[in-house]
Amino acid sequence: MLSKDFDFESSLKELEKIATMLENEQISLEESIALFEKGVSLSNDCSKYLENAKQRIITLTNAEEESENNA
């Protein structure tokens, strides 16, 4: 479950930063593994957020269609 203070845009920027660091920087294996783990976690959180947003849109769209059909 995502916390209420989850910020999708900030998480996405952090994920991009991690990807760049993993691609371009000379870092130790341990640092690489830690960054990779954080990236996977951020990616999962972003995916959950997008799935929740999609479900909200579907719910709103269905409610609007129902309202129009009952009018």
N, CA, C and O atoms as a printed pandas DataFrame, in Angstrom:
     atom_number atom_name residue_name chain_id  residue_number  x_coord  y_coord  z_coord
0              1         N          MET        A               1    0.832   -1.176    0.000
1              2        CA          MET        A               1    0.000    0.000    0.000
2              3         C          MET        A               1    0.882    1.245    0.000
3              4         O          MET        A               1    1.816    1.353    0.794
4              5         N          LEU        A               2    0.586    2.162   -0.875
5              6        CA          LEU        A               2    1.348    3.396   -0.956
6              7         C          LEU        A               2    0.921    4.346    0.151
7              8         O          LEU        A               2   -0.248    4.397    0.531
8              9         N          SER        A               3    1.889    5.099    0.661
9             10        CA          SER        A               3    1.545    6.090    1.680
10            11         C          SER        A               3    0.823    7.258    1.028
11            12         O          SER        A               3    0.935    7.479   -0.178
12            13         N          LYS        A               4    0.083    8.001    1.837
13            14        CA          LYS        A               4   -0.682    9.132    1.316
14            15         C          LYS        A               4    0.215   10.238    0.789
15            16         O          LYS        A               4   -0.208   11.036   -0.048
16            17         N          ASP        A               5    1.462   10.294    1.276
17            18        CA          ASP        A               5    2.374   11.342    0.836
18            19         C          ASP        A               5    3.265   10.890   -0.331
19            20         O          ASP        A               5    4.267   11.538   -0.630
20            21         N          PHE        A               6    2.901    9.778   -0.991
21            22        CA          PHE        A               6    3.658    9.309   -2.148
22            23         C          PHE        A               6    3.585   10.349   -3.256
23            24         O          PHE        A               6    2.505   10.836   -3.590
24            25         N          ASP        A               7    4.724   10.681   -3.816
25            26        CA          ASP        A               7    4.803   11.669   -4.894
26            27         C          ASP        A               7    5.330   10.971   -6.144
27            28         O          ASP        A               7    6.514   10.648   -6.234
28            29         N          PHE        A               8    4.441   10.743   -7.102
29            30        CA          PHE        A               8    4.799   10.011   -8.307
30            31         C          PHE        A               8    5.927   10.692   -9.074
31            32         O          PHE        A               8    6.891   10.039   -9.473
32            33         N          GLU        A               9    5.810   12.000   -9.279
33            34        CA          GLU        A               9    6.811   12.716  -10.076
34            35         C          GLU        A               9    8.192   12.663   -9.427
35            36         O          GLU        A               9    9.192   12.454  -10.114
36            37         N          SER        A              10    8.253   12.850   -8.113
37            38        CA          SER        A              10    9.536   12.780   -7.405
38            39         C          SER        A              10   10.115   11.371   -7.475
39            40         O          SER        A              10   11.321   11.196   -7.653
40            41         N          SER        A              11    9.266   10.387   -7.336
41            42        CA          SER        A              11    9.721    8.994   -7.404
42            43         C          SER        A              11   10.252    8.662   -8.787
43            44         O          SER        A              11   11.259    7.968   -8.923
44            45         N          LEU        A              12    9.579    9.154   -9.800
45            46        CA          LEU        A              12   10.028    8.904  -11.168
46            47         C          LEU        A              12   11.379    9.576  -11.428
47            48         O          LEU        A              12   12.252    8.987  -12.066
48            49         N          LYS        A              13   11.552   10.803  -10.938
49            50        CA          LYS        A              13   12.836   11.488  -11.087
50            51         C          LYS        A              13   13.947   10.739  -10.363
51            52         O          LYS        A              13   15.055   10.611  -10.883
52            53         N          GLU        A              14   13.653   10.248   -9.171
53            54        CA          GLU        A              14   14.635    9.477   -8.408
54            55         C          GLU        A              14   14.993    8.192   -9.149
55            56         O          GLU        A              14   16.157    7.794   -9.179
56            57         N          LEU        A              15   14.012    7.556   -9.735
57            58        CA          LEU        A              15   14.251    6.339  -10.508
58            59         C          LEU        A              15   15.146    6.630  -11.710
59            60         O          LEU        A              15   16.048    5.851  -12.015
60            61         N          GLU        A              16   14.904    7.739  -12.386
61            62        CA          GLU        A              16   15.747    8.135  -13.519
62            63         C          GLU        A              16   17.173    8.423  -13.065
63            64         O          GLU        A              16   18.131    8.062  -13.750
64            65         N          LYS        A              17   17.314    9.067  -11.920
65            66        CA          LYS        A              17   18.637    9.365  -11.360
66            67         C          LYS        A              17   19.394    8.074  -11.051
67            68         O          LYS        A              17   20.584    7.955  -11.345
68            69         N          ILE        A              18   18.694    7.117  -10.460
69            70        CA          ILE        A              18   19.308    5.830  -10.139
70            71         C          ILE        A              18   19.755    5.121  -11.413
71            72         O          ILE        A              18   20.859    4.579  -11.466
72            73         N          ALA        A              19   18.915    5.122  -12.428
73            74        CA          ALA        A              19   19.270    4.474  -13.691
74            75         C          ALA        A              19   20.520    5.110  -14.291
75            76         O          ALA        A              19   21.407    4.406  -14.773
76            77         N          THR        A              20   20.591    6.431  -14.262
77            78        CA          THR        A              20   21.760    7.136  -14.793
78            79         C          THR        A              20   23.007    6.776  -14.000
79            80         O          THR        A              20   24.065    6.531  -14.580
80            81         N          MET        A              21   22.887    6.743  -12.680
81            82        CA          MET        A              21   24.034    6.398  -11.839
82            83         C          MET        A              21   24.522    4.980  -12.131
83            84         O          MET        A              21   25.726    4.735  -12.202
84            85         N          LEU        A              22   23.594    4.063  -12.299
85            86        CA          LEU        A              22   23.978    2.684  -12.577
86            87         C          LEU        A              22   24.634    2.547  -13.948
87            88         O          LEU        A              22   25.518    1.710  -14.136
88            89         N          GLU        A              23   24.207    3.359  -14.894
89            90        CA          GLU        A              23   24.755    3.283  -16.244
90            91         C          GLU        A              23   26.100    3.991  -16.389
91            92         O          GLU        A              23   26.975    3.511  -17.108
92            93         N          ASN        A              24   26.272    5.125  -15.715
93            94        CA          ASN        A              24   27.394    6.001  -16.019
94            95         C          ASN        A              24   28.472    6.116  -14.952
95            96         O          ASN        A              24   29.577    6.564  -15.258
96            97         N          GLU        A              25   28.197    5.734  -13.732
97            98        CA          GLU        A              25   29.139    5.994  -12.657
98            99         C          GLU        A              25   29.935    4.751  -12.287
99           100         O          GLU        A              25   29.486    3.613  -12.425
100          101         N          GLN        A              26   31.131    5.032  -11.815
101          102        CA          GLN        A              26   31.985    3.966  -11.302
102          103         C          GLN        A              26   31.688    3.817   -9.813
103          104         O          GLN        A              26   32.249    4.533   -8.984
104          105         N          ILE        A              27   30.807    2.887   -9.485
105          106        CA          ILE        A              27   30.444    2.657   -8.096
106          107         C          ILE        A              27   30.693    1.193   -7.759
107          108         O          ILE        A              27   30.775    0.333   -8.636
108          109         N          SER        A              28   30.808    0.942   -6.467
109          110        CA          SER        A              28   31.100   -0.419   -6.030
110          111         C          SER        A              28   29.910   -1.341   -6.290
111          112         O          SER        A              28   28.788   -0.895   -6.530
112          113         N          LEU        A              29   30.191   -2.618   -6.235
113          114        CA          LEU        A              29   29.143   -3.613   -6.420
114          115         C          LEU        A              29   28.065   -3.451   -5.351
115          116         O          LEU        A              29   26.875   -3.522   -5.658
116          117         N          GLU        A              30   28.469   -3.235   -4.107
117          118        CA          GLU        A              30   27.500   -3.067   -3.029
118          119         C          GLU        A              30   26.614   -1.847   -3.259
119          120         O          GLU        A              30   25.404   -1.908   -3.041
120          121         N          GLU        A              31   27.212   -0.740   -3.698
121          122        CA          GLU        A              31   26.424    0.454   -3.994
122          123         C          GLU        A              31   25.472    0.194   -5.156
123          124         O          GLU        A              31   24.322    0.635   -5.139
124          125         N          SER        A              32   25.959   -0.522   -6.158
125          126        CA          SER        A              32   25.118   -0.856   -7.315
126          127         C          SER        A              32   23.922   -1.696   -6.897
127          128         O          SER        A              32   22.801   -1.460   -7.347
128          129         N          ILE        A              33   24.162   -2.673   -6.039
129          130        CA          ILE        A              33   23.078   -3.541   -5.582
130          131         C          ILE        A              33   22.060   -2.731   -4.776
131          132         O          ILE        A              33   20.854   -2.894   -4.958
132          133         N          ALA        A              34   22.545   -1.858   -3.888
133          134        CA          ALA        A              34   21.643   -1.033   -3.082
134          135         C          ALA        A              34   20.809   -0.111   -3.970
135          136         O          ALA        A              34   19.606    0.042   -3.757
136          137         N          LEU        A              35   21.449    0.502   -4.963
137          138        CA          LEU        A              35   20.712    1.369   -5.886
138          139         C          LEU        A              35   19.693    0.580   -6.690
139          140         O          LEU        A              35   18.570    1.038   -6.905
140          141         N          PHE        A              36   20.088   -0.603   -7.132
141          142        CA          PHE        A              36   19.180   -1.453   -7.899
142          143         C          PHE        A              36   17.955   -1.817   -7.053
143          144         O          PHE        A              36   16.825   -1.754   -7.536
144          145         N          GLU        A              37   18.183   -2.197   -5.790
145          146        CA          GLU        A              37   17.065   -2.537   -4.907
146          147         C          GLU        A              37   16.127   -1.344   -4.721
147          148         O          GLU        A              37   14.906   -1.496   -4.760
148          149         N          LYS        A              38   16.701   -0.163   -4.520
149          150        CA          LYS        A              38   15.876    1.026   -4.369
150          151         C          LYS        A              38   15.099    1.299   -5.659
151          152         O          LYS        A              38   13.924    1.665   -5.619
152          153         N          GLY        A              39   15.763    1.118   -6.797
153          154        CA          GLY        A              39   15.101    1.323   -8.082
154          155         C          GLY        A              39   13.937    0.379   -8.295
155          156         O          GLY        A              39   12.888    0.790   -8.791
156          157         N          VAL        A              40   14.105   -0.870   -7.929
157          158        CA          VAL        A              40   13.025   -1.851   -8.058
158          159         C          VAL        A              40   11.852   -1.451   -7.172
159          160         O          VAL        A              40   10.697   -1.534   -7.588
160          161         N          SER        A              41   12.150   -1.021   -5.960
161          162        CA          SER        A              41   11.093   -0.590   -5.047
162          163         C          SER        A              41   10.346    0.629   -5.599
163          164         O          SER        A              41    9.116    0.669   -5.577
164          165         N          LEU        A              42   11.094    1.619   -6.092
165          166        CA          LEU        A              42   10.466    2.801   -6.678
166          167         C          LEU        A              42    9.628    2.431   -7.900
167          168         O          LEU        A              42    8.523    2.942   -8.082
168          169         N          SER        A              43   10.153    1.551   -8.723
169          170        CA          SER        A              43    9.427    1.111   -9.916
170          171         C          SER        A              43    8.114    0.427   -9.527
171          172         O          SER        A              43    7.078    0.665  -10.147
172          173         N          ASN        A              44    8.164   -0.413   -8.512
173          174        CA          ASN        A              44    6.946   -1.084   -8.046
174          175         C          ASN        A              44    5.935   -0.076   -7.511
175          176         O          ASN        A              44    4.741   -0.179   -7.791
176          177         N          ASP        A              45    6.420    0.902   -6.737
177          178        CA          ASP        A              45    5.521    1.925   -6.203
178          179         C          ASP        A              45    4.882    2.741   -7.315
179          180         O          ASP        A              45    3.688    3.034   -7.265
180          181         N          CYS        A              46    5.665    3.108   -8.316
181          182        CA          CYS        A              46    5.130    3.876   -9.442
182          183         C          CYS        A              46    4.092    3.060  -10.213
183          184         O          CYS        A              46    3.060    3.589  -10.625
184          185         N          SER        A              47    4.369    1.785  -10.402
185          186        CA          SER        A              47    3.415    0.912  -11.091
186          187         C          SER        A              47    2.101    0.806  -10.323
187          188         O          SER        A              47    1.023    0.851  -10.915
188          189         N          LYS        A              48    2.196    0.667   -9.008
189          190        CA          LYS        A              48    0.987    0.606   -8.177
190          191         C          LYS        A              48    0.197    1.906   -8.280
191          192         O          LYS        A              48   -1.028    1.892   -8.392
192          193         N          TYR        A              49    0.903    3.016   -8.241
193          194        CA          TYR        A              49    0.250    4.313   -8.330
194          195         C          TYR        A              49   -0.499    4.443   -9.656
195          196         O          TYR        A              49   -1.652    4.875   -9.681
196          197         N          LEU        A              50    0.159    4.067  -10.758
197          198        CA          LEU        A              50   -0.473    4.149  -12.072
198          199         C          LEU        A              50   -1.661    3.204  -12.184
199          200         O          LEU        A              50   -2.670    3.553  -12.796
200          201         N          GLU        A              51   -1.557    2.027  -11.608
201          202        CA          GLU        A              51   -2.676    1.079  -11.639
202          203         C          GLU        A              51   -3.862    1.638  -10.852
203          204         O          GLU        A              51   -5.009    1.515  -11.283
204          205         N          ASN        A              52   -3.586    2.251   -9.702
205          206        CA          ASN        A              52   -4.652    2.877   -8.919
206          207         C          ASN        A              52   -5.301    4.018   -9.696
207          208         O          ASN        A              52   -6.523    4.165   -9.686
208          209         N          ALA        A              53   -4.482    4.825  -10.367
209          210        CA          ALA        A              53   -5.013    5.935  -11.164
210          211         C          ALA        A              53   -5.893    5.395  -12.294
211          212         O          ALA        A              53   -6.955    5.949  -12.578
212          213         N          LYS        A              54   -5.452    4.329  -12.927
213          214        CA          LYS        A              54   -6.229    3.716  -14.010
214          215         C          LYS        A              54   -7.582    3.238  -13.489
215          216         O          LYS        A              54   -8.607    3.451  -14.136
216          217         N          GLN        A              55   -7.588    2.597  -12.329
217          218        CA          GLN        A              55   -8.840    2.105  -11.760
218          219         C          GLN        A              55   -9.776    3.250  -11.401
219          220         O          GLN        A              55  -10.988    3.142  -11.586
220          221         N          ARG        A              56   -9.224    4.342  -10.891
221          222        CA          ARG        A              56  -10.055    5.507  -10.572
222          223         C          ARG        A              56  -10.695    6.072  -11.839
223          224         O          ARG        A              56  -11.868    6.444  -11.829
224          225         N          ILE        A              57   -9.934    6.136  -12.917
225          226        CA          ILE        A              57  -10.455    6.651  -14.185
226          227         C          ILE        A              57  -11.561    5.735  -14.717
227          228         O          ILE        A              57  -12.592    6.210  -15.193
228          229         N          ILE        A              58  -11.344    4.438  -14.634
229          230        CA          ILE        A              58  -12.358    3.472  -15.082
230          231         C          ILE        A              58  -13.632    3.633  -14.260
231          232         O          ILE        A              58  -14.735    3.630  -14.807
232          233         N          THR        A              59  -13.477    3.773  -12.946
233          234        CA          THR        A              59  -14.626    3.947  -12.065
234          235         C          THR        A              59  -15.391    5.216  -12.414
235          236         O          THR        A              59  -16.618    5.200  -12.507
236          237         N          LEU        A              60  -14.671    6.313  -12.607
237          238        CA          LEU        A              60  -15.322    7.577  -12.957
238          239         C          LEU        A              60  -16.011    7.504  -14.315
239          240         O          LEU        A              60  -17.120    8.011  -14.483
240          241         N          THR        A              61  -15.359    6.882  -15.269
241          242        CA          THR        A              61  -15.934    6.741  -16.605
242          243         C          THR        A              61  -17.196    5.892  -16.559
243          244         O          THR        A              61  -18.198    6.224  -17.192
244          245         N          ASN        A              62  -17.147    4.794  -15.808
245          246        CA          ASN        A              62  -18.323    3.928  -15.688
246          247         C          ASN        A              62  -19.464    4.652  -14.993
247          248         O          ASN        A              62  -20.622    4.503  -15.383
248          249         N          ALA        A              63  -19.147    5.438  -13.960
249          250        CA          ALA        A              63  -20.184    6.187  -13.245
250          251         C          ALA        A              63  -20.822    7.218  -14.177
251          252         O          ALA        A              63  -22.036    7.415  -14.140
252          253         N          GLU        A              64  -20.027    7.866  -14.996
253          254        CA          GLU        A              64  -20.536    8.861  -15.947
254          255         C          GLU        A              64  -21.437    8.189  -16.981
255          256         O          GLU        A              64  -22.500    8.716  -17.308
256          257         N          GLU        A              65  -21.025    7.038  -17.493
257          258        CA          GLU        A              65  -21.838    6.315  -18.474
258          259         C          GLU        A              65  -23.160    5.869  -17.853
259          260         O          GLU        A              65  -24.210    5.937  -18.492
260          261         N          GLU        A              66  -23.098    5.412  -16.603
261          262        CA          GLU        A              66  -24.313    4.992  -15.911
262          263         C          GLU        A              66  -25.269    6.163  -15.728
263          264         O          GLU        A              66  -26.480    6.029  -15.902
264          265         N          SER        A              67  -24.710    7.299  -15.380
265          266        CA          SER        A              67  -25.518    8.503  -15.180
266          267         C          SER        A              67  -26.204    8.923  -16.492
267          268         O          SER        A              67  -27.372    9.310  -16.504
268          269         N          GLU        A              68  -25.462    8.837  -17.564
269          270        CA          GLU        A              68  -26.034    9.205  -18.874
270          271         C          GLU        A              68  -27.113    8.218  -19.294
271          272         O          GLU        A              68  -28.114    8.622  -19.886
272          273         N          ASN        A              69  -26.932    6.941  -19.003
273          274        CA          ASN        A              69  -27.924    5.925  -19.373
274          275         C          ASN        A              69  -29.193    6.025  -18.543
275          276         O          ASN        A              69  -30.266    5.643  -19.010
276          277         N          ASN        A              70  -29.089    6.531  -17.322
277          278        CA          ASN        A              70  -30.256    6.658  -16.447
278          279         C          ASN        A              70  -30.989    7.990  -16.640
279          280         O          ASN        A              70  -32.066    8.202  -16.084
280          281         N          ALA        A              71  -30.408    8.858  -17.414
281          282        CA          ALA        A              71  -31.027   10.184  -17.609
282          283         C          ALA        A              71  -32.126   10.164  -18.637
283          284         O          ALA        A              71  -32.737   11.197  -18.909
